[in-house]
Structure formats: C-alpha cells, structure tokens
Amino acid sequence: MSAAPDPAGETGYGQHPERVGFFTDTSVCIGCKACEVACKEWNLLPEDGMELTGMSYDNTGDLSGTTWRHVAFVEQRGTAADLGMPEIGAPDQEQVRWLMSSDVCKHCTHAACLDVCPTGALIRTEHGTVLVQDDVCNGCGYCVPACPYGVIDIRPDTGGAAKCTLCQDRLGAGLMPACATACPTESIQYGPLDELRERAARRVDELHEQGVSSARLYGHEPDDGVGGDGAFFLLLDEPEVYGLPPDPVVTTRDLPSMWKHAAAAAGAAAALIAASFVGRR
C-alpha cells in the first residue's frame, strides 16, 4: 500500500510530526454517542436539545457548526444475501440490522475550504489536519458550499465557520482526540495515517473471511477526488446509505483550467475589439 500524501510538507512545514487522522470502523459502532458528547464537552459546543429527528434515535441529524461528530443510525431489512451478512436461519428469512457510523470532518488532502477562504482563517496544521482560526474568520461562508462532504458550517452563536479540529490543542499536549478517547468499542481509532490504513485493510480482510462481504473502505485512497481523507471509514454498505457522497471531488479542482479559459476568452475579445478599431481606420 502506498504511503499517504504529506500535505503538511507541501504546505511548507520542514520538520513536522507524522500525518495523523481517524479510522472509523463502523462494524463495531454501537451508537452510544459517547464521541458526540466528548466532542461537545471538550470543545465547549452548545447542546442540540433532545428533539428526535423522527428518523431513528437521533437528536442531531447531521454535522453542523455546533455538532462536529454525528452518529448516524440506519435501519435495514432484508435477507442475509441482500445485506451482505452471514446467513442466520433460512436463506430467505428476513433479517434486521442497524448501521451506525460516527461522521466527522475528513481533513482532506486537497481541501477546497482552504482554497476559497479569503482571510486565511483556514490553515493546514503541522499534523496535516485542517483547522479554522476563530479569531481570523469573518464568517463569509465561502467554505460552506466548497466542502464536497457538507461538513463545515457557520455557528449561529458566533457567526464564524466551525468544524472538527481533530483536537489540535490535545495533540500538542500528547493526548488523543476526545472522541477517540471516549469511544468504548474503539470504533474511532486515532494515529499515524499510514498505520491506520494498513490496520483498516487487515480489518476488511478479516470481515470478508467472516462472511461480511459488504465491508469496504471509504476515503482511504490517495488518488481519489480529494487526494485521500485524513479521516476515513470502514462501511458495511454503499456510502450513500450513510449520507456520504459516493465519489467526492475537491470543488476547486477545475479552477486553474477555468482561469486559463477565461484569460483566453478575454484575450480573444481584446483582439477582436482592437481589430475593429484598426478596420475603421
């Protein structure tokens, strides 16, 4: 397996720590939401209330400026073959399973939110993660539609953009992020990204041997549309089932070619205007 990209080095950090991130193994997530609570407590984020969404046992619904970790609950029914599960009972017997997954900012290798930020509030850290500087953000919101995952959002109480920081303050003190520390099943694993990718590949092989044919990784490939994610997942179904885009692409990918085409068009227009004046003479 090839090494993960080094966005911190490309940003200009000379000597810097290994790139770190999250590997979320959804096959062992129990939906306890300990990660959500730990994230909110450590980062002093306001609570979301206890009004359930009506779409399972979920009171947050999605990632937002005040919810930087969100546990999705997905109920599925079908035969073992339909669900990619080992057979229990008769082959055509209906089975029920819950898919649970703790979503978070992906800390993309090629992060569009960084590209569009006009104030430099969004920066790449020495750990390879993406961080919002609260005191620099002017709340313009350009980063919100730029994110291919719909992660970053404006906080209603502060007016600034906000998302997961991967607990940058804890990393500096040699601590793990709060969510990974609180997870009782080690569904959320933190560490050097290369090690996590190797561990994740072994876990997929293990699940396939157990008959869970639907297990697959998401966001781990360094040659995908965002250059690989700093937070990737082991899923038990298609990404869309979990509310994830199937083929995310950095939204600023085509900007260089767009500027070239715009410059060429402007040059052609200028040439036509100049030629018209010359023709009159």
TAMOMO-V821510 format. One record per backbone hydrogen bond with DSSP energy under -0.5 kcal/mol. NH is the residue of the N-H (numbers start at 0). CO is the residue of the C=O. E is the energy in kcal/mol with one decimal. If there is no record, write none. Layout:
nh: {NH/NH}
co: {CO/CO}
e: {E/E}
//
This chain:
nh: {6/9/10/11/11/12/15/19/20/21/22/23/24/24/25/25/27/28/36/37/38/39/40/41/42/43/43/44/51/52/53/57/61/63/69/71/71/73/75/77/82/83/83/84/92/94/96/98/99/100/102/102/108/108/109/110/111/113/114/115/116/122/122/124/127/130/132/132/133/135/136/143/144/145/146/146/149/152/154/158/161/169/170/171/172/172/173/174/180/181/182/185/188/188/190/192/195/196/197/198/199/200/201/202/203/204/205/206/207/208/209/210/211/212/213/214/215/217/223/226/228/229/230/231/232/233/234/234/240/241/241/242/243/247/249/250/252/254/257/258/259/260/261/262/263/264/265/266/267/268/269/270/271/272/273/274/275/276/277/278/279/280}
co: {4/5/6/7/8/7/13/126/190/229/188/231/22/186/23/233/24/25/32/33/34/35/36/37/38/39/40/39/49/57/55/55/59/66/102/69/100/98/96/94/78/79/80/79/89/77/75/73/97/71/69/100/225/227/225/108/109/110/110/111/112/120/130/128/124/122/120/130/131/132/132/140/140/141/142/143/146/161/159/154/152/166/166/167/168/169/170/169/176/177/178/182/22/186/20/18/191/192/193/194/195/196/197/198/199/200/201/202/203/204/205/207/206/210/83/211/234/232/220/223/218/105/105/21/217/23/215/232/237/237/238/239/238/244/224/145/249/251/253/254/255/256/257/258/259/260/261/262/263/264/265/266/267/268/269/270/271/272/273/274/275/276}
e: {-0.5/-2.0/-1.5/-0.9/-0.7/-2.1/-0.7/-1.7/-2.0/-1.8/-2.7/-2.5/-0.7/-3.1/-1.0/-1.6/-1.5/-0.9/-2.1/-2.7/-2.4/-2.3/-2.7/-2.5/-2.3/-0.6/-0.6/-2.0/-0.8/-2.8/-0.6/-2.1/-0.9/-2.4/-1.8/-0.7/-3.2/-2.3/-2.7/-2.0/-2.1/-0.8/-0.5/-2.5/-1.7/-3.0/-2.3/-3.3/-0.6/-1.4/-3.6/-0.8/-0.6/-2.0/-2.5/-0.7/-0.7/-0.5/-1.3/-2.0/-1.0/-0.5/-2.6/-2.5/-1.7/-2.7/-2.7/-0.5/-0.9/-1.7/-1.8/-1.0/-0.7/-0.8/-1.3/-0.6/-0.9/-1.6/-3.1/-2.8/-2.6/-0.7/-2.3/-1.8/-0.5/-0.9/-1.7/-2.8/-1.9/-1.9/-1.4/-0.6/-2.6/-0.7/-1.6/-2.8/-2.1/-2.3/-1.7/-2.4/-2.6/-2.0/-1.8/-1.9/-2.1/-1.9/-2.1/-2.2/-2.4/-2.1/-1.2/-1.3/-2.6/-1.5/-1.0/-1.3/-2.2/-2.6/-1.3/-1.5/-2.6/-2.5/-1.2/-2.3/-2.6/-2.5/-3.1/-0.6/-1.3/-0.6/-1.2/-1.3/-2.4/-0.6/-2.4/-0.7/-1.8/-1.4/-2.2/-2.6/-2.0/-2.5/-2.6/-2.7/-2.5/-2.6/-2.5/-2.5/-2.4/-2.4/-2.4/-2.2/-2.2/-2.3/-2.5/-2.5/-1.9/-1.7/-2.1/-2.4/-1.5/-1.7}
//
